[in-house]
Amino acid sequence: MSPDGWLPDRISVGVLTRVFTPDLVDAVVEDAGAREQRRRLLPARLVVYFVLALWLFRGRNCGYGQVMVKLADGLYHQRRAGDLLAGQPLDPGGWVDAGQGRRWRPPNISSLSRGRGKLGPAPVRFLLEKVTGPIGDEQDPGVSCCGLRVVSMDGSTSDVPDSAANDEHFGRPSNQSRDGAFPQVRWLAAAESGTGSLLGASIGPYRDSEQALARDLLEQGCFGPGMLVLADRKFLSWALAREFLATGAHILWRASAAFTLKPVKVLADGTYLAELKPPRKSDGPPLPVRVIEYTVHTTPEDGGDQASEETSEVFCLVTDLLDPQEYPALDLACCYPRRWGCETVIGHHKTDMGDGQPVLRSKDPAGVEQEMWALFAGCQAICKIIGIGAAAAGIPPDMISFPHALAAATDTVAAFSPEPADLALATFLLKILAPGTFTRDRPDRASPRRTKKSGDFPARKPGEPSVTNVTRKIEFHLLSPHIIT
């Protein structure tokens, strides 16, 4: 872009512009039919960057006006400062020469709100779909298992403002005594293990089940051959498993204690085959699956006695990988905990990107959807740029701290105009690859769910550490062939 171009067209979103290029943003705006009809002070591309920036700047002093000021700072305020140093009189209304014979100033809050409404959620969703997908190398730790790319699927909810429109559209949790304080949006994400890169996301009302949102991910084409999809107890059913397997992907899903799986054949390694049966025989044939059952024993490394050993509940994993030699039970059991990596991704969205703010900004359903797609898009852009840094440094992507990368990306928003894009990227990479900022994989450590004060979890005993070094052992519950008659 020319330094003398129309100023609003030259505003960027820092290093994230490396992923969300102006051409890409213009294309999704065009595909969504959200292009402005006239040359305005707040073009659609700038609104998209503004919506993305709302997730970089959260908390106090981060209202609409302040966020737009941060976006435009590298161009608008520096231009005004240049005029001031040159001895030129400043316009009392804040107008500056913006190129092409026109003047510009940051839009007010009302204009920004109307701009978001005119843009709608579709362009931001299309933008997310353009940048999702796996980014990890098969040799990266945690990315693959038994030659299959590991993908985790999990969901959560987010509070939205308590408006009549949001309450009617999304609904809210309730119990026998009262309704929840806020309406909630339910969402589901599929993320690559080892990198946290999103393959897709789905949102819906609070009353929607995660199984319904999983079908939306299927329609988006998030899964395919060569993938191993991990999921918890909420997803296992004959219908959903059949739909996932139809994509060519494989499943490794946990079954709940109430889910009945009758052994049909015991395999050589002591795991057994069973059948996922349809609700009605007319729905289709049963699905043959392999069942792996085990418990995990955790012992402190400080030489504690036998009584200090903790034993987990029984894990019952269901998979379509039937060959015990090609897909050993130990490998699959060790792979399943990677599903909790998707909970880490959820933490990136809710805690890191959200800055601990419990409620979204939008008071209407379309605005909520726009915010959620922007949240996913911003998180994915940071993951992709982390991938660039990991490749440059020759380290696994999960060694780079996401909160640190988020802070570094935020710093580049106002520090650089869009022309030195490589300079913004280089500055970002230097920050995230600085010595002492890498995360460490410490699988031999445990942090029990205990608190110092009373609450949902047991209280921590006096002198009990919050983190301990432990040894974990897996005990498989194996069957003997003679028990099948």
C-alpha positions in Angstrom: 0.0 0.0 0.0 1.2 3.5 -0.8 2.1 5.6 2.2 -0.1 8.3 0.7 -3.1 6.0 0.3 -6.5 6.4 2.0 -5.7 6.3 5.8 -8.5 3.9 6.9 -7.4 1.4 4.2 -3.9 1.5 5.8 -4.9 0.7 9.3 -3.9 -2.9 10.3 -4.1 -5.2 13.2 -0.4 -5.6 13.9 1.3 -8.9 13.3 -2.0 -10.6 12.8 -2.2 -8.8 9.4 0.3 -11.5 8.4 -2.6 -13.9 8.5 -5.5 -11.6 7.9 -4.1 -9.8 4.8 -6.1 -6.8 3.4 -6.8 -8.9 0.2 -8.2 -11.8 2.3 -10.4 -9.5 4.4 -11.7 -7.8 1.3 -12.5 -11.1 -0.3 -14.5 -12.4 2.7 -16.3 -9.1 2.9 -17.2 -9.4 -0.8 -18.3 -13.1 -0.4 -20.6 -12.1 2.5 -22.1 -9.2 0.6 -21.1 -6.7 3.2 -19.1 -4.3 1.0 -19.9 -0.6 1.6 -21.6 1.2 -1.3 -19.8 4.4 -0.8 -16.3 5.4 0.3 -16.9 6.0 4.0 -14.8 6.9 7.0 -15.4 3.4 8.4 -14.9 0.9 5.6 -15.8 -2.8 6.0 -12.2 -3.9 6.2 -11.5 -1.5 9.1 -14.6 -2.8 10.9 -13.3 -6.4 10.6 -9.9 -5.4 12.0 -11.7 -3.5 14.8 -13.8 -6.5 15.7 -10.6 -8.6 15.9 -8.9 -6.0 18.0 -11.7 -6.1 20.5 -10.3 -9.5 21.6 -6.7 -8.1 21.9 -7.7 -5.3 24.1 -10.0 -6.3 27.0 -10.6 -5.1 30.5 -10.5 -1.6 31.8 -10.0 1.4 29.4 -10.7 -0.9 26.4 -14.1 0.4 25.2 -14.9 0.9 21.5 -13.3 4.4 21.3 -10.1 3.3 23.1 -9.7 0.2 20.9 -10.1 2.3 17.7 -7.5 4.8 19.0 -5.1 1.9 19.5 -5.7 0.6 16.0 -5.2 4.0 14.4 -2.4 5.2 16.6 0.5 4.3 14.3 -1.0 6.4 11.5 -3.5 9.0 12.9 -1.8 10.2 16.0 1.7 10.1 14.5 0.4 12.2 11.6 -1.1 14.8 14.0 2.1 14.7 16.0 4.1 15.4 12.8 1.8 18.3 12.0 2.4 19.7 15.5 6.2 19.4 15.3 6.1 21.1 11.9 4.3 24.1 13.4 1.0 23.5 11.5 -2.2 24.3 13.3 -4.2 21.3 14.5 -7.8 20.9 13.5 -10.0 21.3 16.6 -12.3 18.6 15.4 -9.4 16.1 15.2 -9.4 15.9 11.4 -6.2 15.0 9.5 -5.2 14.8 5.9 -5.9 11.2 5.1 -4.8 11.0 1.5 -6.6 11.1 -1.8 -7.7 14.7 -1.0 -9.9 13.6 1.9 -9.8 14.1 5.7 -10.3 11.5 8.4 -10.7 11.1 12.2 -11.5 8.1 14.4 -15.2 7.3 14.3 -17.2 7.8 17.4 -18.7 5.0 19.5 -22.1 5.2 17.8 -20.5 4.9 14.4 -18.5 1.9 15.5 -21.5 0.2 16.9 -23.5 0.8 13.7 -20.5 -0.4 11.7 -20.5 -3.7 13.5 -24.2 -4.1 12.9 -23.8 -3.4 9.2 -20.9 -5.9 8.9 -22.7 -8.8 10.6 -21.2 -12.1 11.6 -20.8 -13.7 8.2 -17.5 -12.0 7.1 -15.8 -12.9 10.3 -16.9 -16.5 10.1 -15.7 -16.7 6.5 -12.4 -15.3 7.7 -12.0 -18.0 10.3 -12.8 -20.7 7.7 -10.0 -19.4 5.5 -7.3 -19.8 8.2 -8.3 -23.0 10.0 -6.5 -26.3 9.6 -3.7 -28.4 10.9 -0.2 -26.7 11.0 1.9 -29.3 12.9 4.5 -31.6 11.5 4.1 -35.3 12.1 7.4 -35.3 14.0 6.3 -32.6 16.4 5.5 -34.0 19.9 1.8 -34.8 20.5 0.8 -34.2 16.9 0.4 -37.9 15.8 -0.2 -41.3 17.3 0.3 -44.6 15.4 0.7 -42.6 12.2 -2.6 -40.7 12.6 -2.9 -37.0 13.2 -4.5 -36.4 16.6 -7.5 -34.0 16.9 -9.4 -33.2 20.1 -13.0 -32.0 20.3 -14.4 -30.3 23.3 -16.9 -27.5 24.2 -17.7 -24.8 26.7 -20.1 -21.9 27.3 -19.7 -18.2 27.6 -21.9 -15.6 29.3 -23.5 -13.0 27.1 -25.1 -9.7 28.2 -28.4 -10.0 29.9 -30.6 -8.5 27.2 -34.1 -9.6 26.1 -32.8 -10.5 22.6 -30.0 -12.6 23.9 -32.2 -14.3 26.5 -34.8 -15.3 23.9 -32.2 -16.5 21.3 -29.6 -18.2 23.5 -31.4 -19.1 26.7 -29.7 -19.5 30.1 -29.0 -22.2 32.6 -31.4 -22.8 35.4 -32.3 -25.1 38.3 -35.4 -25.7 40.4 -35.0 -22.6 42.4 -33.8 -19.9 40.0 -32.5 -19.0 36.5 -28.8 -18.3 35.8 -27.6 -14.7 36.0 -26.7 -14.4 32.3 -27.8 -16.0 29.0 -25.1 -18.3 27.6 -23.8 -19.2 24.2 -22.6 -22.8 23.8 -19.6 -23.5 21.6 -17.5 -26.4 20.4 -14.0 -26.4 19.0 -11.9 -29.0 17.2 -8.1 -28.5 17.7 -5.0 -30.2 16.5 -3.1 -31.9 19.3 0.4 -30.5 20.0 -0.2 -27.1 18.3 -3.7 -26.0 19.4 -4.5 -25.0 15.8 -8.2 -24.9 15.2 -9.8 -27.1 12.6 -13.2 -25.6 13.1 -15.6 -24.2 15.6 -19.4 -24.1 16.1 -21.7 -22.0 18.2 -25.3 -22.2 19.2 -27.8 -21.5 22.0 -27.2 -22.8 25.5 -30.0 -25.4 25.0 -28.1 -27.0 22.0 -26.2 -30.2 22.8 -22.5 -30.6 22.1 -23.5 -33.5 19.8 -25.6 -31.1 17.7 -22.6 -28.7 17.5 -20.4 -31.6 16.5 -22.6 -32.3 13.5 -22.0 -28.7 12.5 -18.2 -29.4 12.5 -18.9 -32.4 10.3 -20.7 -30.2 7.8 -17.8 -27.8 7.8 -15.5 -30.7 6.7 -13.2 -30.4 9.7 -12.4 -34.2 9.8 -11.1 -36.6 7.3 -8.9 -39.6 6.5 -5.7 -39.9 8.6 -7.1 -38.3 11.7 -7.7 -39.7 15.1 -10.5 -37.8 16.9 -10.5 -37.7 20.7 -13.7 -36.9 22.6 -15.1 -37.3 26.1 -18.2 -39.1 27.4 -20.8 -36.6 26.1 -20.3 -37.6 22.4 -20.4 -41.4 22.2 -23.5 -42.7 20.4 -24.1 -45.0 17.4 -25.4 -42.2 15.2 -22.6 -39.7 15.8 -19.9 -42.3 15.6 -21.2 -43.5 12.3 -21.2 -39.9 10.9 -17.6 -39.4 12.0 -16.4 -42.7 10.6 -18.1 -41.8 7.3 -15.5 -39.0 6.9 -12.6 -41.5 6.9 -11.5 -40.3 10.4 -11.0 -42.7 13.3 -12.4 -42.2 16.8 -11.0 -42.7 20.3 -13.9 -41.7 22.5 -14.5 -42.3 26.2 -17.7 -44.1 27.3 -19.6 -43.2 30.4 -20.1 -45.7 33.2 -23.7 -46.0 32.2 -22.9 -46.9 28.6 -23.3 -50.7 28.2 -20.8 -52.4 25.9 -21.1 -56.2 25.9 -18.0 -58.1 24.9 -18.3 -60.0 21.6 -14.7 -61.2 21.2 -11.6 -60.9 23.3 -8.5 -59.9 21.4 -4.9 -61.1 21.9 -4.0 -58.2 24.1 -6.9 -58.6 26.4 -9.0 -55.7 25.0 -12.3 -56.8 23.5 -14.6 -56.1 20.6 -18.1 -54.9 21.1 -20.9 -53.4 19.1 -22.4 -49.9 19.1 -26.0 -50.6 18.4 -28.5 -48.3 16.7 -31.7 -47.1 18.6 -33.7 -49.1 16.1 -32.7 -52.1 13.9 -34.1 -50.2 10.9 -31.6 -47.4 11.4 -28.7 -49.5 10.2 -26.2 -52.2 11.2 -24.2 -52.1 14.5 -20.7 -50.6 14.5 -17.9 -53.0 15.5 -15.6 -51.2 18.1 -12.7 -52.1 20.3 -13.0 -51.4 24.0 -9.9 -50.5 26.2 -10.4 -50.3 29.9 -7.8 -49.1 32.4 -7.1 -47.1 35.6 -4.3 -44.8 36.4 -2.3 -45.1 39.7 -0.5 -41.9 40.8 2.2 -42.1 43.5 4.2 -39.2 44.9 7.9 -39.4 44.2 8.8 -38.2 47.7 8.7 -41.8 49.0 5.1 -41.6 50.3 3.6 -44.8 51.7 1.1 -47.0 49.8 -1.8 -45.1 51.3 -0.8 -42.0 49.5 -1.3 -43.6 46.1 -4.3 -42.4 44.3 -6.3 -44.5 41.8 -8.4 -43.0 39.1 -11.8 -44.0 38.0 -12.0 -46.6 35.2 -11.4 -45.2 31.8 -13.3 -46.9 29.1 -12.2 -46.0 25.6 -14.0 -46.9 22.5 -12.3 -46.9 19.1 -12.7 -48.2 15.6 -9.0 -49.2 15.5 -9.5 -52.9 15.9 -6.0 -54.3 15.3 -4.1 -54.6 18.6 -0.7 -55.0 16.9 -1.0 -52.0 14.7 -2.7 -49.9 17.4 -1.4 -51.0 20.8 -3.6 -50.4 23.8 -0.8 -48.6 25.7 -0.2 -46.2 22.8 -4.0 -45.3 22.6 -4.3 -45.0 26.4 -1.3 -42.7 26.5 -2.8 -40.7 23.6 -6.2 -40.1 25.2 -4.9 -37.5 27.8 -4.0 -35.3 24.9 -7.7 -34.5 24.7 -7.1 -32.3 27.7 -5.0 -30.2 25.4 -8.3 -29.0 23.8 -9.3 -27.8 27.3 -6.1 -25.7 27.2 -7.2 -24.3 23.9 -10.5 -23.5 25.5 -8.6 -21.8 28.3 -6.8 -19.7 25.7 -10.2 -18.5 24.4 -11.9 -17.9 27.7 -9.1 -16.8 30.0 -6.2 -15.5 27.8 -8.1 -13.9 24.9 -11.0 -12.9 27.2 -8.6 -11.4 29.8 -10.8 -12.9 32.5 -13.8 -10.8 31.5 -16.8 -13.1 32.1 -19.3 -11.5 29.8 -19.2 -10.6 26.1 -19.9 -7.1 24.8 -22.8 -7.6 22.4 -26.5 -7.2 23.5 -27.9 -8.8 20.3 -27.5 -12.4 18.9 -25.8 -11.3 15.7 -23.3 -9.3 17.6 -22.6 -12.2 19.9 -22.0 -14.5 16.9 -19.7 -11.9 15.4 -17.7 -11.7 18.6 -17.4 -15.4 18.9 -16.1 -15.9 15.3 -13.6 -13.1 15.9 -12.5 -14.8 19.1 -11.8 -18.0 17.3 -10.2 -16.2 14.3 -7.9 -14.2 16.6 -6.8 -17.2 18.5 -6.1 -19.2 15.3 -4.1 -16.3 13.8 -1.8 -16.3 16.9 -1.4 -20.1 16.6 -0.4 -19.8 13.0 2.2 -17.2 13.8 3.5 -19.2 16.7 4.0 -22.0 14.1 6.2 -19.6 12.1 8.3 -18.9 15.2 8.5 -22.6 16.1 9.7 -23.5 12.6 12.3 -20.7 12.6 13.6 -21.8 16.0 13.4 -25.5 15.3 11.3 -26.2 18.5 7.9 -27.8 19.0 5.0 -25.2 18.9 3.8 -26.2 22.3 7.0 -24.8 23.8 5.9 -21.3 23.0 3.7 -19.7 25.6 0.3 -18.6 24.2 -0.3 -15.8 26.8 3.2 -14.5 26.0 2.5 -14.6 22.2 -0.9 -12.9 22.8 0.9 -10.0 24.6 3.5 -9.8 21.9 0.8 -9.6 19.2 -1.1 -6.9 21.1 2.1 -4.8 21.4 2.5 -4.8 17.6 -1.0 -3.3 16.9 -0.1 0.3 17.7 3.6 0.1 17.3 3.8 -0.3 13.5 2.0 1.0 10.5 1.2 -1.7 7.9 4.1 -1.0 5.6 6.9 -2.6 7.7 5.0 -5.9 8.0 8.2 -7.9 8.2 9.4 -5.6 11.0 6.3 -6.3 13.0 6.7 -10.0 12.5 10.4 -9.9 13.4 9.6 -8.0 16.6 6.9 -10.5 17.5 9.2 -13.4 17.0 12.0 -11.9 19.0 9.6 -11.5 21.9 8.1 -15.0 21.9 11.5 -16.7 21.3 13.3 -14.7 24.0 15.3 -16.9 26.5 13.3 -17.8 29.5 9.9 -17.6 27.9 9.5 -21.2 26.7 7.1 -23.5 28.4 8.3 -26.8 29.8 6.6 -30.2 29.3 6.5 -31.7 32.8 4.3 -34.8 32.6 5.7 -36.1 35.9 4.0 -33.3 37.8 0.5 -33.2 39.3 -1.7 -30.4 40.6 -4.6 -31.9 42.5 -7.9 -30.0 42.4 -7.8 -28.6 45.9 -8.2 -25.1 47.2 -7.1 -23.2 50.3 -10.6 -22.1 51.0 -13.8 -24.2 50.9 -15.6 -24.6 47.6 -16.3 -27.2 45.0 -13.0 -29.0 45.6 -11.4 -30.4 48.8 -9.5 -28.0 51.0 -5.7 -28.2 50.8 -4.2 -29.5 54.1 -1.7 -27.3 56.0 1.7 -27.6 54.4 0.4 -29.6 51.4 2.1 -28.3 48.2 -0.1 -27.3 45.2 2.2 -29.1 42.8 4.0 -32.4 43.4 6.2 -34.8 41.4 4.5 -38.1 40.8 4.8 -41.4 39.1 1.9 -42.7 37.0 1.2 -46.3 36.2 -1.5 -47.6 33.9 -3.3 -50.8 34.9 -5.3 -52.4 32.1 -8.5 -54.3 32.8 -8.0 -57.3 30.5 -10.4 -60.1 29.7 -9.6 -63.7 29.1 -10.8 -65.4 25.9 -12.7 -68.1 27.8 -15.2 -65.7 29.3 -16.9 -65.2 26.0 -19.4 -68.0 25.4 
